[in-house]
Amino acid sequence: MSSTALQTKNTARFTSKSTNDFLKALEENEIQHVDFKFTDMTGIGQHTAQDVTSIDKDMIEKGLFFDGSSIAGWKSINESDMILKPDVTKWCLDPFAAQPTMKVFCDVIEPKTGKPYNRDPRSIAKNAEEYLKKTGIADTIYVGPEAEFFVFEDVRINVEMNHVSYYVDSEEGPYNRGREYDGGNLGHRPRTKGGYFPDAPVDSLANIRAEMLTVLKHMGVTVEKHHHEVAPSQCELGIKYSTLTDCADNMMLYKYVVHNVAHAYGKTATFMPKPIFGDNGSGMHCHQSLYKNGKPLFAGKEYADLSETCLYYIGGIIKHARALNAFTNPSTNSYKRLVPGYEAPVLLAYSQSNRSASCRIPYALSPHGKRVEVRFPDPTANVYLAFSAMLMAGLDGIENKIHPGEAMDKNLYDLPVEELANVPTVCGSLREAMEALRADHEFLLKGDVFSKDMLEGYIELKMGDIDMFETMPHPIEYMMYYSA
């Protein structure tokens, strides 16, 4: 049994409704440390811990000062003071901590104004939900992400002036069919693109996935399933849909649990979209639906029993998809996945049940199940920003009645060249995505959900990744060009 399994019985769900409730929970759970959790612009979780003796009502309500200049893409050193304001309704106990520790989600506040920082992803997500209500179109958006990841036993990365390489290894990898192991090579492993749903012992990761799901459940996330994915070493956990900010919080816990349970098992997990050449990459399909007064707005009598509102929402997603790529596919590695032939949705079209379309309409048993599944995002996305940007694109589609055109029920991977030429595509690189965002971002500025300052800072941050990627010689270039 792993170390995490022994601790899940002591974990707790989010239960506080007020500061007093929160302080009472600290006492009841004999907490020694409070972990203030927030997210940077790249989507990486950050934290700072306080001894419980320093926590009181005044501190919780006023927040904790920290150095914003040390967070990539945020403040300059001459204006570095910022405030972490705990959201006392969103906390959980940390099953990986050696001492009793409570993790609490925080918003980032500008000390001079007392308002949310315009580059804080969680505050942007809250802005998006508020803007949705102000439009009068709907009062609730539900998001259901499906994030995939790989689990390896050995990862080595070397980036030097004269040496660039990586090495990954997994006992499930088909590249290990002929390898000698102490005790013998047992031979049961998925084939390339053959990992979807085989039973044990071909699926060797069921126990680790089950524990990830159990830990997530005890941290307050409503869970549904786990299964092996298409590629060897690739997995997916299923969590229940929720409102935008809440779902983004849950996804931050999802990543935290996946990384740390893998670590407890002596393994390593990655959300890189394309860590393995020649096999499927990891996506994060995002199911989305709008409600008003408890009624689903995406059910109707149009194509696939959709409403006109839903078709316009899809129209907005497709129109702004290339700008959305800056948030939904924000790594240079993202575009190693977004290529034809690996079940990646490259073509911007919509269809019922057709998994080759970038916007799929899943089969639903009731009007409440009507939704659109946007299939091009991947799990390197900052979920707060990606979910918010997709909502803003969809709302722009509704407000401007942007119809997505005719549905495409054919296998889009097999379209004739002449038809293929008429179907728009997602971006082919992170540079293209940043250029698309520069050219198409007005829809994000509505209701002050995103700001120009935030977008400029985000683009500048990502251009650093692009410059490093584009100027570093690649090993395959040595193979192709060394003797030129």
C-alpha positions in Angstrom: 0.0 0.0 0.0 1.3 3.4 -0.9 1.8 6.2 1.7 -1.1 8.3 0.3 -3.6 5.4 0.9 -2.9 5.5 4.6 -3.7 9.2 4.8 -6.9 9.7 2.8 -9.1 8.8 5.8 -7.9 12.0 7.4 -8.8 14.3 4.5 -11.8 16.5 4.3 -14.1 18.2 1.8 -14.7 21.9 1.4 -17.2 22.8 4.1 -16.6 26.4 5.3 -19.1 29.2 4.6 -17.4 31.9 6.6 -14.1 32.9 8.2 -15.3 31.6 11.5 -16.1 28.3 10.0 -12.7 28.2 8.4 -10.9 28.9 11.7 -13.1 26.3 13.4 -12.0 23.7 10.7 -8.3 24.5 11.5 -9.0 23.7 15.1 -11.1 20.6 14.6 -8.5 19.1 12.2 -5.6 20.0 14.4 -3.9 21.8 11.5 -0.3 22.9 12.0 0.2 24.7 8.6 -2.0 26.5 6.2 -0.9 26.4 2.6 -2.0 29.5 0.6 -2.5 28.2 -3.0 -2.6 30.2 -6.2 -1.8 29.9 -9.9 0.6 31.8 -12.1 -0.1 32.8 -15.7 1.4 29.6 -17.1 -1.0 27.5 -15.0 1.6 26.2 -12.6 0.4 25.9 -9.0 2.2 28.1 -6.5 2.0 28.1 -2.7 3.3 29.5 0.6 2.7 28.0 4.0 2.0 29.8 7.3 2.2 28.2 10.8 -1.3 27.9 12.2 -0.4 30.2 15.1 -0.1 33.1 12.7 -3.6 32.6 11.4 -6.5 34.7 12.8 -9.6 36.3 11.6 -7.9 39.6 10.7 -5.2 37.9 8.7 -7.7 35.8 6.8 -9.9 38.8 6.0 -7.1 41.1 5.0 -4.9 38.5 3.3 -1.2 37.7 3.2 1.5 39.9 1.6 3.9 38.2 -0.8 6.5 39.1 -3.5 4.7 39.3 -6.8 7.9 40.1 -8.7 9.1 36.5 -8.2 6.2 35.1 -10.2 6.9 34.9 -14.0 4.9 37.5 -15.9 3.7 39.5 -13.0 5.1 42.5 -11.1 8.4 44.4 -11.5 10.7 44.5 -8.5 9.8 48.1 -7.7 6.1 47.3 -7.2 6.3 43.7 -6.0 4.0 43.7 -2.9 0.8 41.8 -3.5 -1.8 40.1 -1.4 -3.1 36.5 -1.3 -6.7 36.6 -0.2 -7.9 33.2 0.9 -11.2 31.9 -0.4 -12.5 30.3 2.9 -15.1 28.3 1.0 -12.4 26.4 -1.0 -10.0 24.4 1.1 -9.0 20.8 1.7 -6.5 18.8 3.8 -3.3 17.8 2.1 -2.8 14.0 2.1 0.8 14.3 0.9 2.0 16.6 3.8 4.0 15.1 6.6 2.3 17.4 9.1 -1.4 18.3 9.2 -1.8 20.9 6.5 -4.7 22.7 5.0 -4.6 24.0 1.4 -6.8 27.0 0.7 -7.3 28.5 -2.7 -6.5 32.2 -2.9 -7.2 35.2 -5.2 -4.5 37.8 -5.8 -5.3 41.4 -4.7 -3.6 44.7 -5.7 -2.7 46.4 -2.4 -3.1 49.9 -3.7 -6.7 49.4 -4.9 -7.9 46.4 -2.9 -9.2 45.0 -6.2 -8.3 41.7 -7.9 -5.1 41.7 -9.8 -5.8 41.8 -13.5 -3.2 39.1 -14.3 -4.5 36.7 -11.6 -6.0 33.7 -13.6 -8.5 32.8 -10.8 -9.8 36.4 -10.7 -10.2 36.4 -14.5 -12.2 33.2 -14.2 -14.5 34.9 -11.6 -14.8 37.9 -13.9 -15.9 35.7 -16.8 -18.7 34.1 -14.7 -19.8 37.6 -13.6 -19.8 38.8 -17.2 -21.9 35.9 -18.2 -24.6 36.9 -15.7 -24.5 40.6 -16.8 -25.1 39.6 -20.5 -28.5 38.2 -19.5 -27.8 35.3 -21.9 -27.3 32.8 -19.1 -26.4 32.7 -15.4 -24.3 29.5 -15.2 -21.7 27.8 -17.4 -20.8 24.2 -16.7 -17.4 22.9 -17.8 -16.3 19.2 -17.9 -12.7 18.7 -18.8 -11.1 15.3 -19.8 -7.4 15.7 -19.1 -5.0 12.9 -20.2 -1.5 12.3 -18.9 1.4 9.9 -19.2 3.1 7.9 -16.4 6.8 7.0 -16.7 9.4 5.3 -14.5 12.4 7.2 -15.7 12.8 10.6 -17.3 16.2 12.3 -18.1 16.4 15.7 -19.6 19.7 17.4 -20.7 19.8 20.8 -22.2 23.4 22.2 -22.5 25.2 24.3 -25.2 26.7 21.1 -26.6 24.2 18.4 -25.5 20.5 18.3 -26.0 18.6 15.1 -25.3 15.7 13.5 -23.4 15.1 9.9 -22.4 11.8 8.5 -21.1 11.0 4.9 -20.1 8.0 3.0 -19.0 7.5 -0.8 -18.6 4.4 -0.4 -20.7 6.2 1.1 -23.6 6.2 -1.1 -26.7 9.9 -0.1 -27.2 10.6 -2.5 -24.2 9.3 -5.7 -25.9 12.8 -7.1 -26.2 14.3 -5.7 -23.1 15.8 -7.9 -20.4 14.5 -7.4 -16.9 15.6 -8.9 -13.6 13.1 -11.7 -13.2 12.2 -11.7 -16.9 10.2 -9.6 -19.3 6.6 -10.6 -18.8 5.6 -9.4 -22.2 2.1 -8.0 -21.5 2.0 -4.4 -22.7 -0.2 -2.3 -25.0 0.7 -2.0 -28.7 1.4 1.5 -30.3 -2.1 3.2 -30.3 -3.4 0.0 -28.6 -3.9 1.1 -25.0 -7.6 2.0 -25.0 -9.4 -0.2 -22.4 -7.4 -3.5 -22.3 -7.7 -5.3 -19.0 -4.8 -6.2 -16.7 -2.1 -7.2 -17.0 -1.8 -5.3 -20.3 -3.1 -2.3 -18.4 -0.5 -2.1 -15.6 -1.6 1.3 -14.3 -5.1 0.6 -12.9 -4.0 0.6 -9.2 -2.2 3.9 -9.5 -5.2 5.5 -11.3 -7.6 4.2 -8.7 -5.6 5.7 -5.9 -5.4 9.0 -7.7 -9.2 9.0 -8.0 -9.6 8.0 -4.3 -7.3 10.8 -3.1 -9.1 13.4 -5.4 -12.4 12.3 -3.9 -11.2 12.8 -0.4 -9.9 16.2 -1.3 -13.5 17.3 -2.2 -13.5 16.7 -5.9 -16.5 14.7 -7.2 -15.0 11.9 -9.3 -16.5 9.5 -11.8 -14.1 7.1 -13.4 -10.6 6.2 -14.5 -9.2 4.3 -17.5 -6.2 3.6 -19.7 -5.9 5.9 -22.8 -4.9 5.1 -26.4 -1.1 5.3 -26.0 0.9 2.9 -23.8 1.6 4.6 -20.4 -1.3 7.1 -21.0 -4.1 7.6 -18.5 -7.3 9.6 -17.8 -9.3 10.3 -14.7 -12.9 11.4 -14.9 -14.1 14.2 -12.6 -17.7 15.6 -12.7 -18.4 18.8 -14.5 -18.8 22.0 -12.4 -19.1 25.8 -12.7 -16.2 27.5 -14.4 -14.0 28.7 -11.5 -14.9 25.6 -9.3 -14.0 23.3 -12.2 -10.7 25.1 -12.7 -9.9 24.7 -9.0 -10.7 21.0 -9.3 -8.4 20.7 -12.2 -5.5 22.3 -10.2 -6.2 19.6 -7.5 -6.3 17.0 -10.3 -2.8 17.9 -11.5 -1.5 18.1 -7.9 -2.9 14.6 -7.1 -1.7 13.0 -10.3 1.9 14.3 -9.9 2.1 13.4 -6.2 0.5 10.0 -6.2 2.8 9.0 -9.1 5.7 10.3 -7.0 4.5 8.2 -4.0 4.6 5.1 -6.3 8.2 5.9 -7.4 6.9 7.0 -10.8 6.5 10.3 -12.6 3.5 11.8 -14.4 3.5 14.4 -17.1 0.7 16.5 -18.8 2.9 17.3 -21.8 0.7 17.0 -24.9 3.3 15.0 -26.9 6.0 13.3 -24.8 6.2 10.2 -27.1 7.0 10.3 -30.8 4.7 8.2 -33.1 1.8 7.7 -30.7 -1.3 9.7 -29.5 -0.7 12.8 -27.5 -2.6 14.0 -24.4 -5.6 16.3 -24.9 -8.0 18.0 -22.5 -11.4 17.8 -24.3 -13.7 20.4 -22.6 -17.5 19.9 -22.4 -19.4 23.1 -22.0 -23.1 24.1 -21.5 -25.0 27.2 -20.5 -28.0 27.3 -18.1 -30.4 30.0 -17.1 -32.8 29.7 -14.1 -31.9 26.0 -13.9 -32.9 25.4 -17.6 -30.4 24.1 -20.2 -29.9 26.6 -23.1 -28.1 24.2 -25.5 -31.1 21.9 -26.1 -33.5 22.6 -28.9 -34.7 21.5 -32.3 -31.8 22.3 -34.6 -29.1 20.0 -35.8 -28.5 17.1 -33.3 -31.3 18.5 -31.1 -29.3 21.6 -30.4 -30.6 25.1 -29.8 -29.8 28.1 -32.0 -28.0 29.5 -29.0 -25.7 26.5 -28.9 -25.0 26.7 -32.6 -24.1 30.4 -32.2 -21.8 29.4 -29.3 -20.1 26.9 -31.5 -19.8 29.6 -34.2 -17.9 31.8 -31.7 -15.6 29.0 -30.7 -14.7 28.2 -34.4 -14.4 31.9 -35.4 -12.0 32.6 -32.5 -10.3 29.2 -32.3 -6.9 30.3 -33.5 -6.8 33.0 -30.9 -8.1 30.6 -28.3 -5.1 28.3 -29.1 -2.9 30.8 -27.2 -4.7 29.7 -24.1 -6.0 26.2 -24.9 -2.7 25.0 -26.4 -0.1 27.2 -24.8 3.1 25.2 -25.2 5.4 24.7 -28.1 4.8 20.9 -27.5 1.1 21.4 -28.0 1.6 21.6 -31.7 3.4 18.3 -31.8 0.0 16.8 -30.8 -2.1 19.0 -33.2 -1.2 17.1 -36.4 -3.4 14.7 -38.5 -3.3 11.0 -37.9 -3.3 10.8 -34.1 -6.9 11.5 -33.2 -6.1 15.2 -32.7 -8.8 17.6 -33.8 -7.0 19.9 -36.3 -9.9 20.8 -38.5 -12.4 23.5 -37.2 -15.8 21.9 -37.8 -18.6 20.6 -35.7 -20.5 17.3 -35.8 -22.6 14.9 -33.8 -20.5 12.1 -32.2 -17.8 12.6 -34.8 -14.5 12.6 -32.9 -12.5 13.9 -35.8 -14.3 17.3 -35.5 -12.9 20.0 -33.2 -16.4 20.6 -31.8 -18.3 17.4 -31.1 -21.9 17.1 -29.9 -22.0 14.0 -27.6 -25.1 11.9 -27.5 -27.3 12.9 -24.6 -30.3 11.1 -23.0 -32.0 14.3 -21.9 -31.9 18.1 -22.6 -29.7 18.6 -19.5 -27.0 16.5 -21.2 -26.9 18.7 -24.3 -23.4 20.2 -24.6 -20.5 21.0 -26.9 -17.2 19.2 -26.5 -14.3 21.4 -27.6 -11.6 18.9 -28.5 -8.5 20.9 -29.4 -7.4 22.0 -25.8 -4.6 20.2 -24.0 -3.7 19.9 -20.3 -0.7 22.3 -20.5 -3.4 25.0 -20.5 -3.9 27.4 -17.6 -7.4 26.1 -17.0 -8.7 29.4 -15.5 -7.7 31.3 -18.6 -8.6 28.6 -21.2 -12.1 28.0 -19.7 -12.7 31.8 -19.5 -11.4 32.4 -23.1 -13.7 29.7 -24.5 -16.7 31.2 -22.7 -15.9 34.6 -24.1 -15.6 33.3 -27.6 -18.9 31.4 -27.3 -20.7 34.4 -25.9 -19.4 36.5 -28.8 -20.9 34.0 -31.1 -24.3 34.2 -29.4 -24.2 38.0 -29.2 -23.3 38.4 -32.9 -25.3 35.3 -34.1 -22.3 33.7 -35.7 -23.6 30.5 -37.3 -21.0 27.8 -37.7 -22.3 26.7 -41.1 -23.2 23.1 -42.0 -22.2 20.2 -39.7 -19.6 17.8 -41.1 -20.5 14.2 -40.3 -17.8 12.7 -42.5 -14.5 11.4 -41.2 -12.6 14.6 -41.6 -9.3 12.8 -41.7 -10.3 11.2 -45.0 -11.7 14.3 -46.8 -10.6 14.8 -50.4 -7.9 17.4 -50.8 -10.3 19.8 -52.6 -12.8 19.7 -49.7 -10.0 19.8 -47.1 -8.8 23.1 -48.5 -12.1 24.8 -47.5 -12.0 23.7 -43.8 -10.2 26.1 -41.5 -7.6 24.7 -39.1 -6.2 25.4 -35.7 -2.8 27.0 -35.5 0.3 25.1 -36.5 2.7 26.6 -33.9 2.7 28.6 -30.7 4.0 31.5 -32.6 1.0 31.4 -34.9 -1.3 31.3 -31.8 0.3 34.3 -30.3 0.0 36.2 -33.6 -3.6 35.2 -33.8 -4.2 36.5 -30.3 -2.6 39.8 -31.1 -4.9 40.1 -34.1 -8.1 38.8 -32.5 -8.6 39.7 -28.8 -11.4 42.3 -28.6 -13.9 39.6 -27.6 -11.8 38.8 -24.5 -11.9 42.5 -23.4 -15.7 42.7 -23.0 -16.8 43.3 -19.5 -13.2 43.8 -18.4 -12.8 40.0 -18.1 -9.4 40.1 -19.6 -7.3 43.3 -19.9 -4.9 44.5 -22.6 -2.2 44.6 -19.9 -2.8 41.0 -19.0 -2.8 39.9 -22.7 0.4 41.8 -23.4 2.1 40.2 -20.4 0.9 36.8 -21.4 2.2 37.1 -24.9 5.5 38.4 -23.7 5.9 35.5 -21.4 5.1 32.9 -24.1 7.4 34.6 -26.6 10.2 33.6 -24.2 9.2 30.0 -24.7 9.0 30.4 -28.4 12.4 32.1 -28.7 14.1 29.4 -26.7 12.4 26.6 -28.7 13.1 28.2 -32.1 16.8 29.0 -31.5 17.8 25.7 -29.8 19.3 23.2 -32.3 17.4 19.9 -32.3 19.0 16.5 -32.5 17.1 15.6 -35.6 18.6 18.6 -37.4 22.0 17.0 -36.8 20.7 13.8 -38.4 19.3 15.6 -41.4 21.8 18.4 -42.0 25.2 17.7 -40.4 26.7 16.4 -43.6 25.0 19.1 -45.8 
